[in-house]
Amino acid sequence: MVNRDSLRWWIGGSFALIVAVSLAEMVMSLAITELARGEARAVNIAGTVRMQTYRLVAVIEGRPLGRRAMVRKDLQALSAALYNTHLIASVRRAIGPVPARRYATLRQVWNTTLKPRLRAYGVGRGARPARAWMTHEAAAFVGLANALVVALQNDSGRKIAWLQTCEVAGILVILATLAAVALAMRRAILTPVADLLTAAARMTDGDFSFRVPVSGGNEWARLGCAMNRMAQSLAQSHASLERRIATRTGELARTNRSLTLLYDVSRRLADAPGEIATYRQVLHATEEAMGACDAVLCLTREDPEAAAVFASDVRDSRFLLCRHNTCRDCLNGGHMRVWGATARAGAVLSVPVMMAEAGAQGALSLRLPPGRQWEAWQLRTVETVAHHIGTALGATQRTARERRLALLEERHAMARDLHDSLAQSLSYLKIQVARLRACDAERADALLSSIAGDIDEGLAAAYRQLRELLATFRLQIPDHGLEGALSATAEEFSRRSGVPVELVDHLSQALLNANEEIDILHITREALANIERHASARHIRVTLALRRGRSAVVRIEDDGVGIADQDVAVGHYGLAIMRERARGIGGRLRVERRPQGGTRVVLSFVPAAYRAQRPQIPGGVRAEALP
């Protein structure tokens, strides 16, 4: 079935109409031309009839010699002209009845009036027609012939007028047809093409909201529908592409933030891994990059479910995680955990911090603002930061252990040198004093005996000090650091004296150098030795803590008889050594009586790692590490 809305139908119908009108005009022109064909010849023949009539009149009125023969010949010629087929055909093709009537009248007059009498004269059966009759009849016959010629000419003019009318009508019809076809083509072709071009231009400019007006079911309508579907598909693809670009841009931005943070963390940890300010700066940078707050770095000791705050960036101590949760919440057995999300407080991320070299672990915890959730890229980034922190702390602990071992080896070498040199010299002098005393067995010389006694006493004191110095130089700190050495010291003292020692250590995970660890251990041992010799205590408590995130405090307390005020003022030899060691690490030692009884020895100092004057992050750290 033909679709009347199809462009092929419109174009084919338009061309068919134009061709039909043109053919009709041509057919009409051919028909009129065919009707007018032979008109001129017919007019000429009619004129020949006229001329032959005049000739016949002239022959009759002329010379008598050969007159009859010439009349017969002229009669035949006139009759042939009058009955000429072209003249008859032209008369028959005449448009109106006038030419036929006049031709019939002319033939009738010829057949009834002129032809019989002139024929009789030509064959000799009649007299020559009278001149007056001949003139009258010839004039009448010529008049009829002239009337026929005029009729034929008028008929030819009418045919030409009809041909002109048909031509003009055909031209008008063709023009009207072309105008109608042009209007139809404009509506069916030009307007849809303009709409398609507009749609193409809008889509080229990136505007995919324009839609082509669609009406009907022709090819342009289907093309417009296809263009609209294409625009819709492109709009969806463009929107999807924009979403993917936005997603990739966001991913690149997050990746850039992660890389920037990791580079900054690596640089800071590589520049100063032994300073606590470095770790605070790392926590602050991590908070800013992740959009988090209240970052806390905790490290464990012997108990895998208990930890001490190593560094933090908590602005308000009310939000310190340790005030509201247990260490188990953050440590989580060494596994990453997101927890604690409430309407008023955001989710907390706890990431394990592993220090394989130091044999320890901990957790890095950060809190998001309320209403936000941790994303996968943030988890990966914080996990990597925790890995860098663990690596830096492990390297720091390993370096401290190596320095400690080097210091102990140096002290052992000094002890050996002292034993091999000074100790032998003192032993030699004691032997010489003994020989001097033997020489004066009866002690006859009191002055000599007094001098020998003084020398012997001085040598004994020097030898005692040398033994203490050798014991100090030979003091060992195990591989697991100050914590292990203090635990071993407490166990040894409890086993030897029978007095229980409570050790509360929140300082071992701080950044202490080898000299600070050794001096803390010596002061603690000396204090315990004094308690054993003088206090008669039943319980001893040793507390180590880091105050306000930077000040180390070592407190040794007992419930014994307490030190006398004069002893505090004058001091013993051991107390003097303890004070000297405290000054050696930039600290201060206090010995005082407890209000509830007993003695308290307090060592306070700022470790070297916490004294470094490095650029501080805005806001600082206001939360204390632990009490």
Buried (B, 14 or more C-beta within 10 A) or exposed (E): EEEEBBBEBBBEBBEEBBEEBBEBBEEBBEBBEEBBBBBBBBBBBBBBBBBBBEBBBEBBEEEEEEBBEBBBBBBEBBBEBBEBEBBBBBBEBBBEEBBBBBBEEBBEBBEEBBBEBBBEBBEEEEEBBEEEEBEEBBEBBBEBBBBBBBBBBBBBEBBBEBBEEBBEBBEEBBEEBBEEBEEBBEEBBEBBEEBBEEBBEBBEEEEBEBBBEBEBEBBBBEBBBEBBEBBEEBBEEEEEEEEEEEEEEEEEEBEEBBEEBBEBBBEBBEEBBBBBBBBBBBBBBBBBBBEBBBBBBBBBBEEBEEBBBBBBBBBEEEBBBBEEBEBEBBBBEEEBBBEBBEEEBBBBBBBBBBBEBBEBBBBBBBBBEEEBEBEEBBBEBBBBBBBBBBBBBBBBBBBBBEBBEEBBEEBBEBBEEBBEEBBEEBEEBBEEBEEBBEEEEEEEEEEBBEEBEEBBEEBEEBBEEBEBBBEBBBBEBEEBBBBBBBBBBBEEBBEEBEBEBEBEBBBBBBBBBBBBBBBBBBBBBBBBEBBBEBBBBEEBBBBBBBBEBBBBBBBBBBBBBBBEEEBBEEBBEBBEBBBEBBEEBEBEBEBEBBEEEBBBBBBBBBBBBBEBEEEEBEEEBBBBBBE
